[in-house]
Amino acid sequence: AEEYGADPDFIAICGGSAGGHLVALAALTADDDSLQPGFEEADCSVQAVVPFYGVFGLTERNAEMLDLLDPLMFPAPVAVDPETHRAYSPIERVHEGAPPFLIVQGSLDVLVPPEGGRTFAAELRAVSSEPVLYVELEGAQHAFDVFMSPRTRRSLDWVERFLDASVLRFRRRTADTVAP
């Protein structure tokens, strides 16, 4: 953080596709020591998360994704090992203490259908005390942001605004807890 001029107390993470899955999982499992071997004592929490077209469920209730992902990600199919699938499904890790989320999804994504993002956002909103924003871009496909376009530029503007607001909320909250 010092080398790049970052605030080590405010960490935001963003990723697309598999990276969207991983940032959501990381944000929701900061207190799970089994996922951070060698760093059990470290604070692995993040203060804001931006998953782009991520896979949020890897269980039987998300069957449309399992045919593609099961053989690539898991040693056994969900029918044989449902607990492992649940453990690595962000939607199964939703909790009240989740950080702010900006979930970005394309309406025409054929690789990761938008229903998964919608459901994840709804379940997160139902329990989280932090902002949960869901943006579904009409006509956008998977990885729409790989090439610069007006849509990509606009999406980056939303991410910047979301992160600016998240930093301000974080600083107000930490200032309130530090002040006498």
C-alpha positions in Angstrom: 0.0 0.0 0.0 2.8 2.4 0.9 4.6 1.8 -2.4 1.4 2.6 -4.5 0.0 5.3 -2.2 -3.0 3.2 -1.2 -4.8 3.2 2.1 -4.2 -0.2 3.6 -7.3 0.2 5.7 -9.5 0.5 2.6 -9.2 -2.4 0.1 -11.6 -2.7 -2.8 -11.5 -5.7 -5.2 -12.9 -6.2 -8.7 -13.0 -9.0 -11.1 -14.8 -10.3 -14.2 -16.2 -13.8 -14.9 -14.2 -16.3 -12.8 -12.6 -13.2 -11.2 -16.1 -12.0 -10.4 -16.8 -15.2 -8.6 -13.5 -15.0 -6.7 -13.9 -11.4 -5.5 -17.4 -12.1 -4.3 -16.2 -15.3 -2.5 -13.2 -13.4 -1.0 -15.5 -10.6 0.2 -17.9 -13.0 1.9 -15.3 -15.3 3.5 -12.9 -13.0 5.2 -13.5 -14.8 8.5 -13.1 -18.3 7.1 -9.6 -19.4 8.2 -9.8 -22.6 6.0 -9.5 -20.4 2.9 -6.4 -18.5 4.0 -3.8 -21.0 5.1 -0.8 -19.3 6.4 -2.7 -16.1 7.0 -5.2 -17.2 9.6 -4.3 -14.2 11.8 -4.4 -11.7 9.0 -7.4 -9.4 8.4 -8.5 -10.5 5.0 -11.6 -8.3 4.9 -12.3 -5.9 2.1 -14.3 -2.7 2.1 -15.9 -2.8 -1.4 -16.5 -5.3 -4.1 -17.2 -5.0 -7.8 -17.9 -8.4 -9.6 -18.5 -8.2 -13.3 -20.6 -11.1 -14.8 -19.6 -13.5 -12.0 -20.8 -16.9 -11.2 -22.4 -16.7 -7.7 -23.8 -20.2 -7.3 -22.3 -23.5 -7.8 -24.9 -25.7 -6.2 -27.9 -27.7 -7.5 -30.0 -24.6 -7.5 -27.7 -23.2 -10.3 -27.8 -26.3 -12.5 -27.4 -24.3 -15.7 -23.8 -23.5 -14.9 -22.8 -26.9 -13.4 -22.5 -28.9 -16.7 -19.8 -26.5 -17.8 -18.0 -25.7 -14.5 -18.3 -28.9 -12.5 -15.6 -30.9 -14.4 -13.2 -27.9 -14.4 -13.6 -26.8 -10.8 -14.4 -29.8 -8.6 -13.1 -33.3 -8.0 -16.7 -34.6 -7.7 -20.1 -33.4 -9.1 -22.5 -31.6 -6.9 -24.7 -34.7 -6.4 -21.7 -36.5 -4.9 -20.2 -33.6 -2.9 -22.8 -30.8 -2.3 -20.9 -29.4 0.7 -17.8 -28.5 -1.3 -20.0 -26.8 -3.9 -21.8 -24.8 -1.2 -18.5 -23.8 0.4 -17.3 -22.2 -2.9 -20.6 -20.5 -3.8 -20.8 -16.9 -2.9 -24.6 -17.0 -2.7 -24.3 -19.6 0.0 -22.0 -17.3 2.0 -24.2 -14.2 2.0 -24.3 -12.6 5.5 -25.3 -9.4 7.3 -21.7 -8.1 7.5 -21.0 -8.2 3.8 -19.2 -5.1 2.4 -20.8 -2.9 -0.2 -21.3 -4.6 -3.6 -21.7 -3.2 -7.1 -22.7 -6.2 -9.3 -22.5 -5.7 -13.0 -24.1 -8.0 -15.5 -25.0 -8.0 -19.2 -28.6 -8.8 -20.1 -27.6 -11.0 -23.1 -24.8 -12.9 -21.3 -25.1 -16.4 -22.6 -22.1 -17.7 -20.6 -23.3 -16.4 -17.2 -27.0 -15.8 -17.4 -28.1 -12.6 -15.6 -30.6 -14.5 -13.4 -27.7 -15.6 -11.2 -26.6 -12.0 -10.6 -30.1 -10.8 -9.9 -30.7 -13.6 -7.4 -27.4 -12.9 -5.7 -28.1 -9.2 -5.4 -31.6 -9.8 -4.0 -30.3 -12.3 -1.4 -27.5 -10.0 -0.4 -29.8 -6.9 -0.1 -32.2 -8.9 2.1 -29.5 -9.3 4.8 -26.7 -6.8 4.3 -26.6 -3.5 6.1 -24.3 -2.1 3.3 -25.3 -0.9 -0.2 -25.9 -3.6 -2.8 -26.2 -2.2 -6.3 -27.1 -4.4 -9.3 -26.6 -3.0 -12.8 -27.8 -5.0 -15.8 -26.6 -3.6 -19.0 -29.2 -4.0 -21.8 -27.8 -5.8 -24.8 -24.4 -6.5 -23.2 -22.7 -9.9 -23.5 -20.2 -11.7 -21.3 -16.9 -9.8 -21.2 -18.4 -6.7 -22.8 -15.7 -4.5 -21.2 -12.8 -6.2 -22.9 -12.7 -3.6 -25.6 -13.2 0.1 -24.9 -16.6 1.3 -26.0 -19.1 3.9 -24.7 -20.7 1.1 -22.6 -17.3 0.2 -21.1 -16.5 3.9 -20.4 -19.9 4.4 -18.7 -19.4 1.2 -16.6 -16.0 2.4 -15.5 -17.6 5.7 -14.5 -20.1 3.8 -12.3 -17.4 1.8 -10.7 -15.4 4.9 -9.9 -18.5 6.6 -8.4 -19.3 3.5 -6.4 -15.8 3.3 -5.0 -15.6 7.0 -4.2 -18.9 6.7 -2.3 -17.7 3.6 -0.5 -14.5 5.3 0.5 -16.5 8.3 1.9 -18.8 6.0 3.8 -15.8 4.1 5.2 -14.0 7.2 6.3 -17.1 8.7 7.9 -17.6 5.4 9.8 -14.0 5.1 10.9 -13.8 8.8 11.9 -17.0 8.3 14.0 -15.4 5.3 15.8 -12.0 7.1 16.4 -13.4 10.5 17.5 -13.9 11.1 21.3 
